[in-house]
Amino acid sequence: MFDQMKTMGAIAGLMKNKDKLKELGERFQEKLERMEVTGTAGGSAVRVTVSGKMRVLGVHLDPALIAGLEVGEGGRAMAQSLIEEATNEALVRVQGMIRDEAQRMAEELGLPEIPGMDRLLGG
């Protein structure tokens, strides 16, 4: 209960300094824009890069993978599975980076650890 009161007090203090809060929010958004993470699958034969805004920036399929895929549903299913795996890995990694950055900014603002932040960002 004391932690909740402490958090509420810190938030009330922030409301008095809206300019700093706005600046930190803008910095956070800029960091998300610059953040890029790549997930891999199939021994790096498939690479998917996502941004801090959770947008897929690129998908790379190694030519050897494509050449080795069997024609038909089996090959298609394998490629889809590898792309899915690489994308999910990239998303998990970028969520961790976002969570860490949000916690750093909260500390900079003098806020205690934010309860539930890990669940909010998929942790």
N, C-alpha and C positions, 0 to 999 in steps of 0.2 A: 504494500500500500504506500509506503514511504517513497519507493521508486516512482510510482505513478504520480505522486504529488510533486516530486522533484522534476519529472519530465514535463508536467503541466506548467510548472514555474518557468522552466527553460523555454518552453514554447511561448508563454506569455511575454517573456523578455525579448524573444525574437520578433514578436509582433510590433514591438516598439522600434525595432531597427529593420524596417521593411526594405530599405535600400540594400543592406548587406544580404538579406535573404534573397532578394531578386538577383543580385550579383552572383551569389552562390548557385542559384538555380540555373542561371545562364551558363555559368562555367560547367556545371554538371551536364547540361545539354550538349555543349561543345565537346566535352570529353566523350560522350556517347557517340557523337558523330564521327570522331576520329578513331574510336575503338574498332578493331577488326580482329577476329579470331577465326582460325581455320580448324575444322574437324576433319579427321581422316578415317578411312576404312579400307579394308582389303590391302593392308601393307602400304598405305598411302596411294594406292591406285585410284582412289576416289578422294577428292579434297573439296570441301565446301567451306566457303568463307562467309561469315555473317558479321554484321555491324552491331554496335552497341544499341542500335535502334531495332534490333531483331529482324533485320532485313537481309535476305540472301544477296550477297554481292557477287558471288561467282561459284561456279561448279566446274571442276576439272576432272575429266576422265582420262586416265592414262591410255595412250594409243594401244599399248600391249593388252590392256584389259579388254578394250573394245574388240581387238583382233581375236582374243581368246574366247569371247562369248559365243556360246552356241546360238544358232539361229532359232527363233521361236520363243515360246513362253518361258522355258527354263532360263535362257539368257536374259530375257527381259526381267524376270523375277529376281535374278541375281543382281542385276544392275540397280533395280529399284531398291532392293534391300541394302546394298552398299551405300547408295545415295542417302537413304533414310538414316542409316547408322552414322554416317559422317555429319549429316545435318544436325542430328540430335546431340552428337558430341560437341559440335561447335556451339549450339544453343546452351548447353549445360555450362560450358566454359565461359561464355560471355555473360551468362546470368551470375556466375561467381564473381566475375570482374565488376559487374554493376553493383552487386551487393557490397563488395569491398569498398568501392568508391563511395557509395551512399553512406557507409559506416564512417569512412574518413571524413566526409563532409559533416556528418552529424557530430562527430567529435570536435571538429573545427568550430562548430556552432555552440559547443558546450553541452550538447544533448547526451544523455546516457544511451546505452545500447537500445536500439529500437526493437521492442518486442514483436515477434512475428515476421521480421524482415526476411528471415531465411525462407519462410513459407510463401511470402509474397512474391519472391523472385525465384520460385521453383526449387528451393533447397531442401 
